[in-house]
Amino acid sequence: MSTALLVLRDGRVFRGEPLGAVGETSGEVIFNTAMQGYQEILTDPSYRGQIVAMTYPLIGNYGVNEEDLESRKPWVNGFIVKECSPVASNFRAGMSLDAYLKRHAIVGIQGIDTRALTRHLRDHGAQDGIISSVAGDPADLLARARELPGLIGRDLVAEVTADHAYTWDQGLWELSRGYVAPPPPRFTVVAYDCGIKWNILRQLRSAGCGVTVVPAATPADAVLALEPDGVFLSNGPGDPEGVPYLIASVRRLLGRVPIFGICLGHQIMGLAGGGSTYKLKFGHHGANHPVKDLATGKVEITAQNHGFAVDPQSAERHGWEPTHVNLNDGTCEGLRHREWPAFSVQYHPEASPGPHDANYLFHRFTGLMTRKGG
């Protein structure tokens, strides 16, 4: 049986077995606490630049299917599991997880102690690492891991954004019907694609929005020329400060059109509005993060995937107020402006994977556009 190695920048070494494609890959190693939804995680462009370790011990038991994709391909740099199920037992499964990773040349590792890895990353922070099933010298891998660039300051959005504008017409999925036709659009929305998940587009379309998706580098004047009722800022990978062109565009749009941002879009809005961001020790990645709505006092269980956060005090000095807070570590999970029609959340109300507690936010966006137009 062949061997695979995971070597972290700080010198920690894990030995396991190859998963997916045989080869070598590198990136920031993070852990995800979701018990399911690995297919959606793999195809979420927000994970570009990262190697994802799943904390749940058995992954892949229900296989992979064509309906649960969140983008056109998997974007993770690598994949780590305790045990990858060799059997895909589900009536919707089209192939096994291992076969899917091989098809898309995703290098992974299995058979390591993912609990020990998670504890290490929690204590020492997310860090660069290398997975290799072709090299056997940990010292060489360590030397190369310490030369990796990291995520701070890098523009990973440019690697995942669309290369041209397009419209979206698919609605939500139902078990007996598949993806259903959405209602006629009542609003026109321009969505900036920083690595947008398809279920965000399905939610917007099902809420009555006609959606035009544009590349992240689209200037504000080009967006305003489309005369949208609202603008959406999507999720995406990496450091928001590495995307200065989008920050500049959003700065011009604020106060001129209703804006809703999710995840990286939340961070971009915070920066465009005068605030600052910082990198978290190990980030928030999973489908079970508790978030409190400061207006209602209600607690939502949320899906999250981000390694950076907005400093709420820096934003408050420029007219913003926090709307949601993470109950695990007290970080800012939402903002709204006191005068402009603009709000954002750090988590993923569209789920996929995860709970649907925060689905109401898409209707809050359409309500904002209704008030602006009326």
C-alpha positions in Angstrom: 0.0 0.0 0.0 1.4 3.4 -1.0 2.0 6.2 1.5 0.9 9.9 1.4 2.4 12.6 3.6 0.9 15.8 5.0 3.6 18.2 6.1 2.7 21.5 7.8 4.8 24.7 7.8 5.6 24.3 11.6 7.1 20.8 11.0 4.1 18.6 12.0 4.0 15.5 9.8 1.1 13.2 9.3 1.4 9.9 7.4 -1.6 8.3 5.6 -2.7 6.8 2.3 -3.4 8.5 -1.0 -6.9 9.8 -1.7 -8.1 10.9 -5.1 -5.3 11.8 -7.6 -1.8 10.7 -7.0 0.5 13.7 -6.9 1.4 16.7 -4.8 -0.5 19.9 -3.8 0.0 22.8 -1.4 -2.2 25.4 0.3 -3.4 26.7 3.6 -4.6 23.8 5.7 -7.9 24.4 7.5 -10.6 22.2 9.1 -14.3 22.0 8.4 -16.7 20.8 11.0 -19.7 19.9 8.8 -20.9 16.3 9.1 -22.1 16.2 5.5 -22.0 18.4 2.4 -18.5 17.5 1.2 -19.5 17.8 -2.4 -20.7 21.4 -1.9 -17.6 22.2 0.0 -15.3 20.8 -2.7 -17.1 22.9 -5.3 -17.3 26.1 -3.3 -14.8 28.6 -4.9 -14.2 30.2 -1.5 -11.9 27.3 -0.8 -9.5 28.2 -3.5 -6.0 28.2 -2.1 -6.9 25.9 0.8 -6.5 22.2 1.7 -9.7 21.2 3.6 -9.6 18.7 6.4 -13.0 17.2 7.3 -13.4 16.7 11.1 -16.2 14.1 10.7 -14.5 10.7 10.5 -16.4 9.0 7.7 -16.7 11.0 4.4 -18.0 9.9 1.0 -20.7 7.4 2.1 -23.4 8.9 -0.1 -21.1 9.5 -3.1 -21.3 12.4 -5.6 -24.0 13.5 -8.0 -24.5 16.2 -10.7 -27.3 18.1 -8.9 -25.4 19.1 -5.8 -22.6 21.1 -7.4 -22.0 24.6 -6.2 -19.9 25.7 -9.2 -18.5 24.3 -12.4 -15.7 22.2 -10.8 -14.0 21.5 -7.4 -11.7 24.4 -6.3 -10.1 23.0 -3.1 -6.3 22.7 -3.4 -6.4 19.4 -1.5 -8.7 17.2 0.6 -8.1 15.4 4.0 -10.3 12.8 5.6 -10.0 10.2 8.3 -11.7 7.5 6.2 -13.1 7.8 2.7 -16.0 5.3 2.2 -15.3 2.9 -0.7 -19.0 2.4 -1.1 -21.4 5.2 -2.4 -24.8 4.2 -1.0 -27.4 6.6 -2.2 -30.0 6.5 -5.1 -28.7 9.9 -6.4 -25.0 8.9 -6.4 -23.3 9.0 -9.8 -19.8 8.1 -8.6 -17.7 7.6 -5.5 -15.9 10.5 -3.8 -12.5 9.0 -4.6 -13.4 8.7 -8.3 -14.7 12.3 -8.4 -11.4 13.5 -6.9 -9.4 11.5 -9.4 -11.5 12.8 -12.3 -10.7 16.4 -11.3 -7.0 15.8 -10.3 -7.6 16.7 -6.7 -4.8 15.3 -4.5 -5.8 14.1 -1.0 -4.9 12.0 1.9 -6.8 9.7 4.2 -6.1 7.4 7.1 -4.6 10.2 9.3 -5.7 11.2 12.8 -7.9 14.2 11.7 -8.8 14.8 15.4 -5.1 15.4 16.2 -4.8 17.6 13.1 -7.8 19.7 14.0 -6.5 20.2 17.6 -3.2 21.2 16.2 -4.7 23.7 13.8 -7.0 25.1 16.6 -4.0 25.5 18.9 -1.4 26.7 16.5 -3.6 28.3 13.7 -4.3 27.5 10.1 -1.0 27.3 8.2 0.5 26.3 4.8 1.1 22.7 4.1 1.8 20.1 1.4 0.2 16.8 0.6 2.3 14.5 -1.4 1.8 10.9 -2.5 4.9 11.0 -4.8 7.6 12.3 -2.4 8.9 10.5 0.6 11.2 12.9 2.3 9.4 15.0 5.0 12.4 17.3 5.3 12.2 18.3 1.7 8.5 18.8 1.9 8.9 21.0 5.0 11.5 23.2 3.3 9.1 23.8 0.4 6.1 24.3 2.7 8.0 27.1 4.4 8.4 28.8 1.1 4.7 28.9 0.3 3.2 32.4 -0.1 0.2 32.2 2.2 -3.1 33.9 1.7 -2.5 37.4 3.0 -2.5 40.0 0.2 -3.1 37.5 -2.6 -5.9 38.0 -5.2 -7.5 34.6 -5.4 -10.7 36.1 -6.7 -9.2 36.6 -10.1 -8.7 32.8 -10.3 -12.3 31.9 -9.7 -14.4 34.8 -11.1 -16.4 34.5 -14.3 -14.6 35.7 -17.5 -17.8 37.2 -18.9 -21.3 38.4 -17.7 -24.2 35.9 -17.8 -27.8 35.6 -16.6 -29.1 33.0 -14.2 -32.6 31.3 -14.5 -32.4 28.1 -12.3 -34.6 27.9 -9.2 -34.4 25.8 -6.1 -34.2 22.0 -5.9 -37.1 19.8 -4.8 -36.8 16.1 -4.2 -39.7 15.0 -6.4 -39.1 17.7 -9.2 -35.4 18.5 -9.3 -34.6 22.2 -10.0 -37.9 24.0 -10.4 -38.7 27.1 -12.5 -38.5 30.3 -10.5 -41.2 32.9 -10.4 -41.2 35.8 -12.8 -38.6 38.4 -11.8 -39.8 41.6 -10.0 -36.3 43.1 -9.5 -33.1 43.3 -11.5 -30.0 42.5 -9.6 -26.3 42.6 -10.6 -24.3 40.0 -8.8 -20.5 40.5 -8.5 -18.9 37.1 -8.9 -16.0 36.7 -6.5 -16.5 32.9 -6.5 -20.3 32.8 -6.2 -22.1 29.7 -5.2 -24.9 28.5 -7.4 -27.3 28.2 -4.5 -27.0 31.9 -3.8 -28.1 32.5 -7.4 -30.9 30.0 -7.0 -32.1 31.8 -3.8 -31.9 35.2 -5.4 -33.8 34.0 -8.5 -36.5 32.3 -6.4 -36.9 35.4 -4.3 -38.0 37.2 -7.5 -34.7 38.7 -8.7 -33.7 38.6 -12.3 -29.9 38.1 -11.9 -27.0 39.2 -14.1 -23.7 37.9 -12.9 -20.6 40.0 -13.7 -16.9 39.4 -13.2 -15.3 40.9 -10.1 -13.3 43.4 -12.0 -16.4 45.0 -13.6 -16.3 48.8 -12.9 -19.1 50.5 -10.9 -20.1 52.6 -13.9 -20.7 49.5 -16.0 -22.9 48.1 -13.2 -24.9 51.4 -12.9 -25.3 51.4 -16.7 -27.4 48.2 -16.3 -29.8 50.2 -14.0 -30.2 47.5 -11.4 -32.6 47.6 -8.5 -29.9 46.1 -6.3 -26.3 44.9 -6.3 -25.2 41.6 -4.7 -21.6 41.0 -3.5 -20.7 37.3 -3.4 -18.6 35.0 -1.4 -15.1 34.2 -2.5 -11.6 33.1 -1.5 -8.7 34.7 0.3 -7.9 38.1 1.6 -10.4 40.9 0.8 -7.6 43.4 0.8 -6.1 41.5 -2.1 -9.1 42.7 -4.3 -8.6 46.5 -4.3 -10.4 47.0 -7.7 -13.7 45.5 -6.2 -13.3 47.6 -3.1 -13.1 50.7 -5.3 -16.2 49.7 -7.3 -18.3 49.1 -4.2 -17.1 52.4 -2.7 -18.7 54.1 -5.7 -21.9 52.1 -5.5 -22.6 52.6 -1.8 -25.5 55.0 -1.2 -26.5 54.8 -4.9 -28.2 51.4 -5.0 -29.3 48.8 -2.4 -26.4 46.3 -1.7 -26.4 42.9 -0.1 -23.1 41.1 0.7 -22.3 37.6 1.8 -19.0 36.4 3.3 -16.1 37.9 1.2 -18.8 40.4 0.0 -19.4 41.4 3.6 -15.7 42.0 4.1 -15.5 44.0 0.8 -18.4 46.1 1.9 -16.7 46.8 5.3 -13.5 47.9 3.6 -15.3 50.0 1.0 -17.3 51.7 3.8 -14.1 52.7 5.7 -13.6 49.7 8.0 -10.7 47.3 8.3 -10.3 43.5 8.3 -8.0 41.0 10.0 -7.0 37.4 9.6 -8.5 34.9 12.1 -6.4 32.3 13.8 -8.0 29.3 12.2 -11.2 30.7 10.6 -14.8 29.6 10.6 -15.5 26.6 8.4 -18.5 24.4 8.9 -22.3 24.1 9.1 -23.0 24.5 12.8 -21.8 28.0 13.9 -24.2 29.9 16.3 -24.8 33.5 15.4 -27.0 36.0 17.3 -29.2 38.5 15.6 -28.6 41.6 17.7 -32.0 43.2 16.7 -34.2 40.2 17.6 -32.0 38.3 20.1 -32.6 35.1 18.1 -29.8 32.6 17.5 -29.3 31.1 14.1 -27.2 28.0 13.4 -25.2 29.0 10.3 -23.0 27.7 7.5 -19.6 29.5 7.4 -16.4 29.5 5.4 -14.0 32.4 6.0 -10.5 33.1 7.3 -10.8 36.9 7.7 -13.2 39.1 9.6 -14.3 42.8 9.7 -13.3 44.9 12.7 -16.7 46.2 13.8 -15.3 49.2 15.7 -13.5 50.4 12.6 -16.7 50.2 10.6 -18.8 51.9 13.3 -16.8 55.1 12.9 -18.0 55.3 9.3 -21.8 54.9 9.8 -22.1 51.1 10.1 -23.6 49.2 12.9 -23.1 45.5 13.8 -26.2 43.4 13.3 -25.0 39.8 14.1 -22.3 38.4 16.4 -20.6 35.0 16.5 -21.4 33.3 19.8 -18.2 31.2 19.7 -15.7 34.0 19.5 -17.6 37.3 19.5 -16.5 38.2 15.9 -18.7 40.4 13.7 -21.1 38.4 11.6 -23.2 41.2 10.1 -23.3 44.9 9.3 -25.8 47.5 8.1 -25.4 51.2 7.3 -27.4 53.7 9.3 -28.2 55.8 6.2 -27.5 53.9 3.0 -29.5 50.9 1.8 -26.7 48.4 2.5 -26.3 45.3 4.7 -24.1 42.2 4.8 -23.5 39.0 6.7 -20.3 37.0 7.2 -22.0 33.6 7.1 -23.9 31.8 4.3 -27.7 32.1 4.4 -28.0 30.0 1.2 -26.5 27.0 3.2 -25.5 24.2 0.8 -24.4 22.6 3.0 -26.0 23.7 6.2 -29.2 24.8 7.9 -31.6 27.3 6.4 -32.2 29.5 9.5 -31.0 32.6 7.7 -32.9 32.3 4.4 -35.0 35.3 5.4 -32.1 37.6 4.4 -32.8 37.2 0.7 -36.3 38.5 1.4 -34.8 41.4 3.4 -32.8 42.3 0.3 -35.9 42.3 -1.9 -37.7 44.4 0.8 -34.8 46.9 0.6 -35.2 47.1 -3.1 -39.0 47.5 -2.8 -38.6 50.5 -0.4 -35.9 52.1 -2.6 -38.2 51.8 -5.6 -41.4 52.9 -4.0 
